[in-house]
């Protein structure tokens, strides 16, 4: 999983989706294939873990539309859109 420190300093990221770590890995692999910068904030651990149970994915703001289409394909594989 890529983390915030893996993002180049000139790239601004925005929230893409909340998903399982497994889906985040699949989406991340597809984003890598297209050269889209991304990172994941994993679920919280410890005392406040009940507040956040999904990974939060962030992508290059300039390529959000393309990244959204990729995430939809991974999260809804039966959907033709």
PDB file of N, CA, C and O in Angstrom:
ATOM      1  N   UNK A   1       0.827  -1.180   0.000  1.00  0.00           N
ATOM      2  CA  UNK A   1       0.000   0.000   0.000  1.00  0.00           C
ATOM      3  C   UNK A   1       0.876   1.249   0.000  1.00  0.00           C
ATOM      4  O   UNK A   1       1.870   1.336   0.721  1.00  0.00           O
ATOM      5  N   UNK A   2       0.489   2.186  -0.806  1.00  0.00           N
ATOM      6  CA  UNK A   2       1.192   3.460  -0.826  1.00  0.00           C
ATOM      7  C   UNK A   2       0.624   4.355   0.266  1.00  0.00           C
ATOM      8  O   UNK A   2      -0.562   4.294   0.592  1.00  0.00           O
ATOM      9  N   UNK A   3       1.494   5.181   0.818  1.00  0.00           N
ATOM     10  CA  UNK A   3       1.093   6.108   1.892  1.00  0.00           C
ATOM     11  C   UNK A   3       1.344   7.540   1.441  1.00  0.00           C
ATOM     12  O   UNK A   3       1.929   7.766   0.382  1.00  0.00           O
ATOM     13  N   UNK A   4       0.912   8.487   2.225  1.00  0.00           N
ATOM     14  CA  UNK A   4       0.982   9.902   1.864  1.00  0.00           C
ATOM     15  C   UNK A   4       2.408  10.326   1.509  1.00  0.00           C
ATOM     16  O   UNK A   4       2.601  11.154   0.619  1.00  0.00           O
ATOM     17  N   UNK A   5       3.396   9.773   2.187  1.00  0.00           N
ATOM     18  CA  UNK A   5       4.772  10.181   1.917  1.00  0.00           C
ATOM     19  C   UNK A   5       5.281   9.664   0.571  1.00  0.00           C
ATOM     20  O   UNK A   5       6.365  10.054   0.137  1.00  0.00           O
ATOM     21  N   UNK A   6       4.525   8.799  -0.092  1.00  0.00           N
ATOM     22  CA  UNK A   6       4.892   8.319  -1.428  1.00  0.00           C
ATOM     23  C   UNK A   6       4.426   9.267  -2.535  1.00  0.00           C
ATOM     24  O   UNK A   6       4.783   9.082  -3.699  1.00  0.00           O
ATOM     25  N   UNK A   7       3.639  10.270  -2.184  1.00  0.00           N
ATOM     26  CA  UNK A   7       3.084  11.200  -3.165  1.00  0.00           C
ATOM     27  C   UNK A   7       4.086  12.330  -3.418  1.00  0.00           C
ATOM     28  O   UNK A   7       4.584  12.939  -2.471  1.00  0.00           O
ATOM     29  N   UNK A   8       4.384  12.612  -4.694  1.00  0.00           N
ATOM     30  CA  UNK A   8       5.286  13.734  -4.992  1.00  0.00           C
ATOM     31  C   UNK A   8       4.725  15.044  -4.424  1.00  0.00           C
ATOM     32  O   UNK A   8       3.509  15.231  -4.382  1.00  0.00           O
ATOM     33  N   UNK A   9       5.594  15.935  -3.997  1.00  0.00           N
ATOM     34  CA  UNK A   9       5.155  17.164  -3.320  1.00  0.00           C
ATOM     35  C   UNK A   9       4.346  18.095  -4.218  1.00  0.00           C
ATOM     36  O   UNK A   9       3.609  18.940  -3.710  1.00  0.00           O
ATOM     37  N   UNK A  10       4.463  17.963  -5.527  1.00  0.00           N
ATOM     38  CA  UNK A  10       3.719  18.844  -6.425  1.00  0.00           C
ATOM     39  C   UNK A  10       2.338  18.305  -6.795  1.00  0.00           C
ATOM     40  O   UNK A  10       1.609  18.958  -7.541  1.00  0.00           O
ATOM     41  N   UNK A  11       1.966  17.134  -6.291  1.00  0.00           N
ATOM     42  CA  UNK A  11       0.670  16.519  -6.606  1.00  0.00           C
ATOM     43  C   UNK A  11      -0.296  16.764  -5.455  1.00  0.00           C
ATOM     44  O   UNK A  11       0.037  16.526  -4.294  1.00  0.00           O
ATOM     45  N   UNK A  12      -1.487  17.236  -5.779  1.00  0.00           N
ATOM     46  CA  UNK A  12      -2.545  17.428  -4.781  1.00  0.00           C
ATOM     47  C   UNK A  12      -3.532  16.283  -4.922  1.00  0.00           C
ATOM     48  O   UNK A  12      -3.976  15.968  -6.026  1.00  0.00           O
ATOM     49  N   UNK A  13      -3.871  15.662  -3.805  1.00  0.00           N
ATOM     50  CA  UNK A  13      -4.763  14.513  -3.850  1.00  0.00           C
ATOM     51  C   UNK A  13      -6.117  14.840  -3.234  1.00  0.00           C
ATOM     52  O   UNK A  13      -6.252  15.740  -2.406  1.00  0.00           O
ATOM     53  N   UNK A  14      -7.124  14.064  -3.674  1.00  0.00           N
ATOM     54  CA  UNK A  14      -8.480  14.172  -3.150  1.00  0.00           C
ATOM     55  C   UNK A  14      -8.988  12.774  -2.827  1.00  0.00           C
ATOM     56  O   UNK A  14      -8.461  11.778  -3.322  1.00  0.00           O
ATOM     57  N   UNK A  15     -10.018  12.714  -1.991  1.00  0.00           N
ATOM     58  CA  UNK A  15     -10.592  11.443  -1.591  1.00  0.00           C
ATOM     59  C   UNK A  15     -11.265  10.759  -2.780  1.00  0.00           C
ATOM     60  O   UNK A  15     -12.057  11.381  -3.488  1.00  0.00           O
ATOM     61  N   UNK A  16     -10.957   9.500  -2.996  1.00  0.00           N
ATOM     62  CA  UNK A  16     -11.577   8.711  -4.056  1.00  0.00           C
ATOM     63  C   UNK A  16     -12.705   7.857  -3.505  1.00  0.00           C
ATOM     64  O   UNK A  16     -13.830   7.915  -4.002  1.00  0.00           O
ATOM     65  N   UNK A  17     -12.411   7.064  -2.481  1.00  0.00           N
ATOM     66  CA  UNK A  17     -13.434   6.170  -1.945  1.00  0.00           C
ATOM     67  C   UNK A  17     -12.979   5.570  -0.618  1.00  0.00           C
ATOM     68  O   UNK A  17     -11.817   5.678  -0.225  1.00  0.00           O
ATOM     69  N   UNK A  18     -13.929   4.937   0.051  1.00  0.00           N
ATOM     70  CA  UNK A  18     -13.655   4.132   1.233  1.00  0.00           C
ATOM     71  C   UNK A  18     -13.944   2.691   0.829  1.00  0.00           C
ATOM     72  O   UNK A  18     -14.995   2.400   0.256  1.00  0.00           O
ATOM     73  N   UNK A  19     -13.015   1.795   1.126  1.00  0.00           N
ATOM     74  CA  UNK A  19     -13.187   0.402   0.709  1.00  0.00           C
ATOM     75  C   UNK A  19     -12.333  -0.502   1.587  1.00  0.00           C
ATOM     76  O   UNK A  19     -11.585  -0.029   2.442  1.00  0.00           O
ATOM     77  N   UNK A  20     -12.453  -1.795   1.369  1.00  0.00           N
ATOM     78  CA  UNK A  20     -11.629  -2.753   2.107  1.00  0.00           C
ATOM     79  C   UNK A  20     -10.179  -2.634   1.640  1.00  0.00           C
ATOM     80  O   UNK A  20      -9.904  -2.103   0.564  1.00  0.00           O
ATOM     81  N   UNK A  21      -9.271  -3.127   2.451  1.00  0.00           N
ATOM     82  CA  UNK A  21      -7.863  -3.121   2.049  1.00  0.00           C
ATOM     83  C   UNK A  21      -7.640  -3.950   0.789  1.00  0.00           C
ATOM     84  O   UNK A  21      -6.789  -3.617  -0.036  1.00  0.00           O
ATOM     85  N   UNK A  22      -8.407  -5.030   0.640  1.00  0.00           N
ATOM     86  CA  UNK A  22      -8.276  -5.874  -0.548  1.00  0.00           C
ATOM     87  C   UNK A  22      -8.682  -5.103  -1.804  1.00  0.00           C
ATOM     88  O   UNK A  22      -7.990  -5.152  -2.820  1.00  0.00           O
ATOM     89  N   UNK A  23      -9.804  -4.396  -1.727  1.00  0.00           N
ATOM     90  CA  UNK A  23     -10.229  -3.587  -2.867  1.00  0.00           C
ATOM     91  C   UNK A  23      -9.243  -2.450  -3.118  1.00  0.00           C
ATOM     92  O   UNK A  23      -8.966  -2.112  -4.269  1.00  0.00           O
ATOM     93  N   UNK A  24      -8.714  -1.864  -2.053  1.00  0.00           N
ATOM     94  CA  UNK A  24      -7.736  -0.789  -2.217  1.00  0.00           C
ATOM     95  C   UNK A  24      -6.515  -1.284  -2.983  1.00  0.00           C
ATOM     96  O   UNK A  24      -5.980  -0.568  -3.829  1.00  0.00           O
ATOM     97  N   UNK A  25      -6.074  -2.501  -2.692  1.00  0.00           N
ATOM     98  CA  UNK A  25      -4.931  -3.062  -3.406  1.00  0.00           C
ATOM     99  C   UNK A  25      -5.263  -3.278  -4.886  1.00  0.00           C
ATOM    100  O   UNK A  25      -4.434  -3.006  -5.755  1.00  0.00           O
ATOM    101  N   UNK A  26      -6.467  -3.764  -5.168  1.00  0.00           N
ATOM    102  CA  UNK A  26      -6.877  -3.979  -6.562  1.00  0.00           C
ATOM    103  C   UNK A  26      -6.993  -2.654  -7.308  1.00  0.00           C
ATOM    104  O   UNK A  26      -6.519  -2.529  -8.437  1.00  0.00           O
ATOM    105  N   UNK A  27      -7.620  -1.671  -6.680  1.00  0.00           N
ATOM    106  CA  UNK A  27      -7.758  -0.359  -7.310  1.00  0.00           C
ATOM    107  C   UNK A  27      -6.378   0.257  -7.505  1.00  0.00           C
ATOM    108  O   UNK A  27      -6.090   0.826  -8.558  1.00  0.00           O
ATOM    109  N   UNK A  28      -5.534   0.145  -6.501  1.00  0.00           N
ATOM    110  CA  UNK A  28      -4.181   0.689  -6.592  1.00  0.00           C
ATOM    111  C   UNK A  28      -3.384   0.092  -7.738  1.00  0.00           C
ATOM    112  O   UNK A  28      -2.662   0.810  -8.430  1.00  0.00           O
ATOM    113  N   UNK A  29      -3.507  -1.208  -7.946  1.00  0.00           N
ATOM    114  CA  UNK A  29      -2.804  -1.853  -9.062  1.00  0.00           C
ATOM    115  C   UNK A  29      -3.288  -1.292 -10.400  1.00  0.00           C
ATOM    116  O   UNK A  29      -2.489  -1.045 -11.303  1.00  0.00           O
ATOM    117  N   UNK A  30      -4.597  -1.093 -10.518  1.00  0.00           N
ATOM    118  CA  UNK A  30      -5.152  -0.533 -11.758  1.00  0.00           C
ATOM    119  C   UNK A  30      -4.728   0.923 -11.940  1.00  0.00           C
ATOM    120  O   UNK A  30      -4.460   1.355 -13.061  1.00  0.00           O
ATOM    121  N   UNK A  31      -4.666   1.682 -10.844  1.00  0.00           N
ATOM    122  CA  UNK A  31      -4.213   3.070 -10.932  1.00  0.00           C
ATOM    123  C   UNK A  31      -2.748   3.134 -11.344  1.00  0.00           C
ATOM    124  O   UNK A  31      -2.358   3.995 -12.132  1.00  0.00           O
ATOM    125  N   UNK A  32      -1.933   2.217 -10.809  1.00  0.00           N
ATOM    126  CA  UNK A  32      -0.520   2.154 -11.201  1.00  0.00           C
ATOM    127  C   UNK A  32      -0.361   1.914 -12.695  1.00  0.00           C
ATOM    128  O   UNK A  32       0.505   2.506 -13.338  1.00  0.00           O
ATOM    129  N   UNK A  33      -1.208   1.035 -13.246  1.00  0.00           N
ATOM    130  CA  UNK A  33      -1.135   0.728 -14.678  1.00  0.00           C
ATOM    131  C   UNK A  33      -1.370   1.960 -15.544  1.00  0.00           C
ATOM    132  O   UNK A  33      -0.829   2.062 -16.644  1.00  0.00           O
ATOM    133  N   UNK A  34      -2.175   2.893 -15.049  1.00  0.00           N
ATOM    134  CA  UNK A  34      -2.483   4.096 -15.825  1.00  0.00           C
ATOM    135  C   UNK A  34      -1.635   5.290 -15.397  1.00  0.00           C
ATOM    136  O   UNK A  34      -1.765   6.374 -15.965  1.00  0.00           O
ATOM    137  N   UNK A  35      -0.777   5.106 -14.410  1.00  0.00           N
ATOM    138  CA  UNK A  35       0.117   6.173 -13.978  1.00  0.00           C
ATOM    139  C   UNK A  35      -0.524   7.218 -13.092  1.00  0.00           C
ATOM    140  O   UNK A  35      -0.019   8.336 -12.984  1.00  0.00           O
ATOM    141  N   UNK A  36      -1.640   6.866 -12.453  1.00  0.00           N
ATOM    142  CA  UNK A  36      -2.312   7.812 -11.554  1.00  0.00           C
ATOM    143  C   UNK A  36      -1.696   7.706 -10.161  1.00  0.00           C
ATOM    144  O   UNK A  36      -1.569   6.613  -9.609  1.00  0.00           O
ATOM    145  N   UNK A  37      -1.318   8.852  -9.602  1.00  0.00           N
ATOM    146  CA  UNK A  37      -0.755   8.901  -8.249  1.00  0.00           C
ATOM    147  C   UNK A  37      -1.872   8.628  -7.249  1.00  0.00           C
ATOM    148  O   UNK A  37      -2.969   9.172  -7.373  1.00  0.00           O
ATOM    149  N   UNK A  38      -1.589   7.784  -6.256  1.00  0.00           N
ATOM    150  CA  UNK A  38      -2.589   7.435  -5.249  1.00  0.00           C
ATOM    151  C   UNK A  38      -1.903   7.094  -3.943  1.00  0.00           C
ATOM    152  O   UNK A  38      -0.697   6.853  -3.894  1.00  0.00           O
ATOM    153  N   UNK A  39      -2.706   7.080  -2.875  1.00  0.00           N
ATOM    154  CA  UNK A  39      -2.243   6.599  -1.572  1.00  0.00           C
ATOM    155  C   UNK A  39      -3.443   6.163  -0.751  1.00  0.00           C
ATOM    156  O   UNK A  39      -4.584   6.494  -1.072  1.00  0.00           O
ATOM    157  N   UNK A  40      -3.173   5.414   0.314  1.00  0.00           N
ATOM    158  CA  UNK A  40      -4.230   4.854   1.153  1.00  0.00           C
ATOM    159  C   UNK A  40      -3.979   5.197   2.618  1.00  0.00           C
ATOM    160  O   UNK A  40      -2.862   5.080   3.120  1.00  0.00           O
ATOM    161  N   UNK A  41      -5.035   5.617   3.280  1.00  0.00           N
ATOM    162  CA  UNK A  41      -5.009   5.740   4.745  1.00  0.00           C
ATOM    163  C   UNK A  41      -5.704   4.492   5.261  1.00  0.00           C
ATOM    164  O   UNK A  41      -6.917   4.354   5.103  1.00  0.00           O
ATOM    165  N   UNK A  42      -4.957   3.579   5.875  1.00  0.00           N
ATOM    166  CA  UNK A  42      -5.559   2.336   6.350  1.00  0.00           C
ATOM    167  C   UNK A  42      -6.526   2.575   7.505  1.00  0.00           C
ATOM    168  O   UNK A  42      -6.521   3.643   8.118  1.00  0.00           O
ATOM    169  N   UNK A  43      -7.351   1.577   7.795  1.00  0.00           N
ATOM    170  CA  UNK A  43      -8.289   1.710   8.922  1.00  0.00           C
ATOM    171  C   UNK A  43      -7.541   2.024  10.216  1.00  0.00           C
ATOM    172  O   UNK A  43      -6.395   1.615  10.406  1.00  0.00           O
ATOM    173  N   UNK A  44      -8.206   2.749  11.088  1.00  0.00           N
ATOM    174  CA  UNK A  44      -7.614   3.094  12.383  1.00  0.00           C
ATOM    175  C   UNK A  44      -7.362   1.838  13.202  1.00  0.00           C
ATOM    176  O   UNK A  44      -8.064   0.835  13.070  1.00  0.00           O
ATOM    177  N   UNK A  45      -6.362   1.916  14.037  1.00  0.00           N
ATOM    178  CA  UNK A  45      -6.056   0.809  14.935  1.00  0.00           C
ATOM    179  C   UNK A  45      -6.136   1.322  16.370  1.00  0.00           C
ATOM    180  O   UNK A  45      -6.045   2.524  16.621  1.00  0.00           O
ATOM    181  N   UNK A  46      -6.302   0.421  17.275  1.00  0.00           N
ATOM    182  CA  UNK A  46      -6.287   0.798  18.682  1.00  0.00           C
ATOM    183  C   UNK A  46      -7.635   1.228  19.212  1.00  0.00           C
ATOM    184  O   UNK A  46      -8.678   0.736  18.783  1.00  0.00           O
ATOM    185  N   UNK A  47      -7.596   2.146  20.144  1.00  0.00           N
ATOM    186  CA  UNK A  47      -8.775   2.548  20.904  1.00  0.00           C
ATOM    187  C   UNK A  47      -9.929   3.036  20.027  1.00  0.00           C
ATOM    188  O   UNK A  47     -11.084   2.721  20.315  1.00  0.00           O
ATOM    189  N   UNK A  48      -9.651   3.791  18.973  1.00  0.00           N
ATOM    190  CA  UNK A  48     -10.711   4.370  18.159  1.00  0.00           C
ATOM    191  C   UNK A  48     -10.999   3.560  16.889  1.00  0.00           C
ATOM    192  O   UNK A  48     -11.586   4.087  15.944  1.00  0.00           O
ATOM    193  N   UNK A  49     -10.603   2.317  16.856  1.00  0.00           N
ATOM    194  CA  UNK A  49     -10.763   1.514  15.646  1.00  0.00           C
ATOM    195  C   UNK A  49     -12.215   1.337  15.232  1.00  0.00           C
ATOM    196  O   UNK A  49     -12.487   1.085  14.058  1.00  0.00           O
ATOM    197  N   UNK A  50     -13.143   1.460  16.150  1.00  0.00           N
ATOM    198  CA  UNK A  50     -14.557   1.311  15.796  1.00  0.00           C
ATOM    199  C   UNK A  50     -15.058   2.485  14.955  1.00  0.00           C
ATOM    200  O   UNK A  50     -16.116   2.375  14.335  1.00  0.00           O
ATOM    201  N   UNK A  51     -14.343   3.591  14.915  1.00  0.00           N
ATOM    202  CA  UNK A  51     -14.777   4.762  14.159  1.00  0.00           C
ATOM    203  C   UNK A  51     -14.522   4.640  12.660  1.00  0.00           C
ATOM    204  O   UNK A  51     -15.263   5.196  11.850  1.00  0.00           O
ATOM    205  N   UNK A  52     -13.497   3.925  12.308  1.00  0.00           N
ATOM    206  CA  UNK A  52     -13.126   3.830  10.900  1.00  0.00           C
ATOM    207  C   UNK A  52     -12.749   2.390  10.583  1.00  0.00           C
ATOM    208  O   UNK A  52     -11.734   1.889  11.066  1.00  0.00           O
ATOM    209  N   UNK A  53     -13.562   1.731   9.778  1.00  0.00           N
ATOM    210  CA  UNK A  53     -13.336   0.322   9.485  1.00  0.00           C
ATOM    211  C   UNK A  53     -12.878   0.080   8.054  1.00  0.00           C
ATOM    212  O   UNK A  53     -12.567  -1.056   7.694  1.00  0.00           O
ATOM    213  N   UNK A  54     -12.830   1.120   7.233  1.00  0.00           N
ATOM    214  CA  UNK A  54     -12.432   0.955   5.844  1.00  0.00           C
ATOM    215  C   UNK A  54     -11.198   1.783   5.546  1.00  0.00           C
ATOM    216  O   UNK A  54     -10.909   2.771   6.221  1.00  0.00           O
ATOM    217  N   UNK A  55     -10.476   1.356   4.519  1.00  0.00           N
ATOM    218  CA  UNK A  55      -9.340   2.129   4.027  1.00  0.00           C
ATOM    219  C   UNK A  55      -9.877   3.323   3.248  1.00  0.00           C
ATOM    220  O   UNK A  55     -10.888   3.212   2.555  1.00  0.00           O
ATOM    221  N   UNK A  56      -9.209   4.448   3.359  1.00  0.00           N
ATOM    222  CA  UNK A  56      -9.585   5.655   2.624  1.00  0.00           C
ATOM    223  C   UNK A  56      -8.572   5.846   1.503  1.00  0.00           C
ATOM    224  O   UNK A  56      -7.372   5.948   1.758  1.00  0.00           O
ATOM    225  N   UNK A  57      -9.052   5.896   0.262  1.00  0.00           N
ATOM    226  CA  UNK A  57      -8.158   6.053  -0.891  1.00  0.00           C
ATOM    227  C   UNK A  57      -8.179   7.491  -1.385  1.00  0.00           C
ATOM    228  O   UNK A  57      -9.227   8.136  -1.428  1.00  0.00           O
ATOM    229  N   UNK A  58      -7.011   7.975  -1.752  1.00  0.00           N
ATOM    230  CA  UNK A  58      -6.841   9.321  -2.278  1.00  0.00           C
ATOM    231  C   UNK A  58      -6.083   9.233  -3.598  1.00  0.00           C
ATOM    232  O   UNK A  58      -5.199   8.392  -3.763  1.00  0.00           O
ATOM    233  N   UNK A  59      -6.440  10.115  -4.541  1.00  0.00           N
ATOM    234  CA  UNK A  59      -5.810  10.101  -5.865  1.00  0.00           C
ATOM    235  C   UNK A  59      -5.478  11.524  -6.307  1.00  0.00           C
ATOM    236  O   UNK A  59      -5.945  12.503  -5.725  1.00  0.00           O
ATOM    237  N   UNK A  60      -4.664  11.606  -7.344  1.00  0.00           N
ATOM    238  CA  UNK A  60      -4.307  12.879  -7.956  1.00  0.00           C
ATOM    239  C   UNK A  60      -5.574  13.628  -8.353  1.00  0.00           C
ATOM    240  O   UNK A  60      -6.389  13.118  -9.122  1.00  0.00           O
ATOM    241  N   UNK A  61      -5.733  14.818  -7.835  1.00  0.00           N
ATOM    242  CA  UNK A  61      -6.933  15.616  -8.090  1.00  0.00           C
ATOM    243  C   UNK A  61      -7.158  15.840  -9.589  1.00  0.00           C
ATOM    244  O   UNK A  61      -8.302  15.875 -10.042  1.00  0.00           O
ATOM    245  N   UNK A  62      -6.097  15.988 -10.346  1.00  0.00           N
ATOM    246  CA  UNK A  62      -6.207  16.263 -11.778  1.00  0.00           C
ATOM    247  C   UNK A  62      -6.746  15.061 -12.566  1.00  0.00           C
ATOM    248  O   UNK A  62      -7.197  15.216 -13.701  1.00  0.00           O
ATOM    249  N   UNK A  63      -6.699  13.870 -11.968  1.00  0.00           N
ATOM    250  CA  UNK A  63      -7.147  12.666 -12.675  1.00  0.00           C
ATOM    251  C   UNK A  63      -8.270  11.944 -11.933  1.00  0.00           C
ATOM    252  O   UNK A  63      -8.442  10.733 -12.071  1.00  0.00           O
ATOM    253  N   UNK A  64      -9.029  12.704 -11.145  1.00  0.00           N
ATOM    254  CA  UNK A  64     -10.098  12.121 -10.328  1.00  0.00           C
ATOM    255  C   UNK A  64     -11.144  11.404 -11.174  1.00  0.00           C
ATOM    256  O   UNK A  64     -11.568  10.307 -10.811  1.00  0.00           O
ATOM    257  N   UNK A  65     -11.563  11.978 -12.266  1.00  0.00           N
ATOM    258  CA  UNK A  65     -12.603  11.361 -13.087  1.00  0.00           C
ATOM    259  C   UNK A  65     -12.164   9.991 -13.605  1.00  0.00           C
ATOM    260  O   UNK A  65     -12.934   9.032 -13.559  1.00  0.00           O
ATOM    261  N   UNK A  66     -10.952   9.901 -14.089  1.00  0.00           N
ATOM    262  CA  UNK A  66     -10.415   8.628 -14.587  1.00  0.00           C
ATOM    263  C   UNK A  66     -10.274   7.619 -13.443  1.00  0.00           C
ATOM    264  O   UNK A  66     -10.590   6.440 -13.607  1.00  0.00           O
ATOM    265  N   UNK A  67      -9.804   8.084 -12.294  1.00  0.00           N
ATOM    266  CA  UNK A  67      -9.646   7.205 -11.137  1.00  0.00           C
ATOM    267  C   UNK A  67     -10.992   6.694 -10.638  1.00  0.00           C
ATOM    268  O   UNK A  67     -11.101   5.543 -10.217  1.00  0.00           O
ATOM    269  N   UNK A  68     -12.016   7.542 -10.682  1.00  0.00           N
ATOM    270  CA  UNK A  68     -13.354   7.136 -10.266  1.00  0.00           C
ATOM    271  C   UNK A  68     -13.873   6.011 -11.152  1.00  0.00           C
ATOM    272  O   UNK A  68     -14.475   5.058 -10.656  1.00  0.00           O
ATOM    273  N   UNK A  69     -13.648   6.114 -12.446  1.00  0.00           N
ATOM    274  CA  UNK A  69     -14.081   5.060 -13.366  1.00  0.00           C
ATOM    275  C   UNK A  69     -13.363   3.748 -13.066  1.00  0.00           C
ATOM    276  O   UNK A  69     -13.974   2.680 -13.123  1.00  0.00           O
ATOM    277  N   UNK A  70     -12.084   3.819 -12.750  1.00  0.00           N
ATOM    278  CA  UNK A  70     -11.318   2.615 -12.405  1.00  0.00           C
ATOM    279  C   UNK A  70     -11.861   1.995 -11.122  1.00  0.00           C
ATOM    280  O   UNK A  70     -12.059   0.782 -11.056  1.00  0.00           O
ATOM    281  N   UNK A  71     -12.101   2.810 -10.111  1.00  0.00           N
ATOM    282  CA  UNK A  71     -12.627   2.295  -8.839  1.00  0.00           C
ATOM    283  C   UNK A  71     -13.986   1.644  -9.043  1.00  0.00           C
ATOM    284  O   UNK A  71     -14.260   0.594  -8.462  1.00  0.00           O
ATOM    285  N   UNK A  72     -14.832   2.245  -9.849  1.00  0.00           N
ATOM    286  CA  UNK A  72     -16.153   1.647 -10.116  1.00  0.00           C
ATOM    287  C   UNK A  72     -16.017   0.281 -10.774  1.00  0.00           C
ATOM    288  O   UNK A  72     -16.746  -0.649 -10.431  1.00  0.00           O
ATOM    289  N   UNK A  73     -15.092   0.156 -11.713  1.00  0.00           N
ATOM    290  CA  UNK A  73     -14.900  -1.142 -12.383  1.00  0.00           C
ATOM    291  C   UNK A  73     -14.465  -2.212 -11.391  1.00  0.00           C
ATOM    292  O   UNK A  73     -14.904  -3.359 -11.481  1.00  0.00           O
ATOM    293  N   UNK A  74     -13.612  -1.848 -10.454  1.00  0.00           N
ATOM    294  CA  UNK A  74     -13.137  -2.817  -9.459  1.00  0.00           C
ATOM    295  C   UNK A  74     -14.231  -3.154  -8.451  1.00  0.00           C
ATOM    296  O   UNK A  74     -14.419  -4.319  -8.100  1.00  0.00           O
ATOM    297  N   UNK A  75     -14.945  -2.141  -7.990  1.00  0.00           N
ATOM    298  CA  UNK A  75     -15.948  -2.343  -6.937  1.00  0.00           C
ATOM    299  C   UNK A  75     -17.251  -2.934  -7.447  1.00  0.00           C
ATOM    300  O   UNK A  75     -17.985  -3.553  -6.678  1.00  0.00           O
ATOM    301  N   UNK A  76     -17.557  -2.756  -8.734  1.00  0.00           N
ATOM    302  CA  UNK A  76     -18.769  -3.325  -9.320  1.00  0.00           C
ATOM    303  C   UNK A  76     -18.411  -4.027 -10.621  1.00  0.00           C
ATOM    304  O   UNK A  76     -18.755  -3.542 -11.699  1.00  0.00           O
ATOM    305  N   UNK A  77     -17.718  -5.176 -10.535  1.00  0.00           N
ATOM    306  CA  UNK A  77     -17.212  -5.849 -11.733  1.00  0.00           C
ATOM    307  C   UNK A  77     -18.301  -6.297 -12.722  1.00  0.00           C
ATOM    308  O   UNK A  77     -18.011  -6.452 -13.908  1.00  0.00           O
ATOM    309  N   UNK A  78     -19.527  -6.505 -12.273  1.00  0.00           N
ATOM    310  CA  UNK A  78     -20.592  -6.934 -13.172  1.00  0.00           C
ATOM    311  C   UNK A  78     -21.217  -5.787 -13.936  1.00  0.00           C
ATOM    312  O   UNK A  78     -22.000  -5.999 -14.861  1.00  0.00           O
ATOM    313  N   UNK A  79     -20.866  -4.561 -13.544  1.00  0.00           N
ATOM    314  CA  UNK A  79     -21.441  -3.366 -14.163  1.00  0.00           C
ATOM    315  C   UNK A  79     -20.675  -3.033 -15.440  1.00  0.00           C
ATOM    316  O   UNK A  79     -19.444  -2.997 -15.432  1.00  0.00           O
ATOM    317  N   UNK A  80     -21.383  -2.793 -16.522  1.00  0.00           N
ATOM    318  CA  UNK A  80     -20.745  -2.492 -17.811  1.00  0.00           C
ATOM    319  C   UNK A  80     -20.272  -1.051 -17.897  1.00  0.00           C
ATOM    320  O   UNK A  80     -19.532  -0.709 -18.819  1.00  0.00           O
ATOM    321  N   UNK A  81     -20.674  -0.197 -16.968  1.00  0.00           N
ATOM    322  CA  UNK A  81     -20.270   1.216 -17.009  1.00  0.00           C
ATOM    323  C   UNK A  81     -18.835   1.288 -16.652  1.00  0.00           C
ATOM    324  O   UNK A  81     -18.261   2.376 -16.616  1.00  0.00           O
TER     325      UNK A  81
END
